[in-house]
């Protein structure tokens, strides 16, 4: 996964020490299907995810990441869940913890395809037949699909 330039610059000062980063998960729905990418860093299926750039609103990050990674235009419908990951160790030894904003999004237009080197495949998957993926990613999808009303906080 390409590391955003602002993170590269921060790492020049802090090395591999833990870094707190805002992030998004865009659960893009089209009828009874969800848009998924197969991540190039670990080979796992997941919804579209990304790091929020400095000063960028997380909802705009979701829109940007969906377009960059899949070529699909989306509309954010709702913030469905705000969660915190455990501290993660990346393959290069960097430590990071993410404040994830999971958004329920609606497909607007575009033919889904691999848009950058962050993924190796892109596909629409039936909600009732998801491929194997990390449990937290399934939970993010289920939370976004079921979302109605208040934002889930935990």
Steps between C-alpha positions, in 0.01 A plus 500: 500500500646839415576705807359855483774762470402669827549167682842455334601844628372422852690171500822693431455651846347216701639189333290189566334643815120474522311745283131588548325539164142578395372254241185409309319191381260562212233230491370560148161342435329433167171326567587179685870518410805657664812626325816316609870521422763230540781683680844475345678509839335193652283343226182533708162626381374819665278800439679811375720647775744788529679756713353848541732768363576796731205741497282266293150415621470121548186484281697657214778248562248219446392652167860559390622153598211327322577690180877448523487132590204384291401769249153509655315822584318479833287707733543479876165431664593476867772455756413156636780424747801663661752252638861470607732226381758339724858614441607332176852412390548548126737282298765776510486513882295820523248504785165667444157521655200613296187695586271348237189671366280241330266661249195354333533607135286473190629411154442786253691417181805339346629159403683340793864422419842498665593868512839496671761269651318470833293210370531211259128439437172687535155343502140534606408227750152393608437602860383148578811336349806701602846359429725414793630813669608627839212489750528874569443571130189281498383685812553836330293386201222359721493817713478726194226289340294495821562867582197708584507799728780577743869438442646191665780599739742250652 
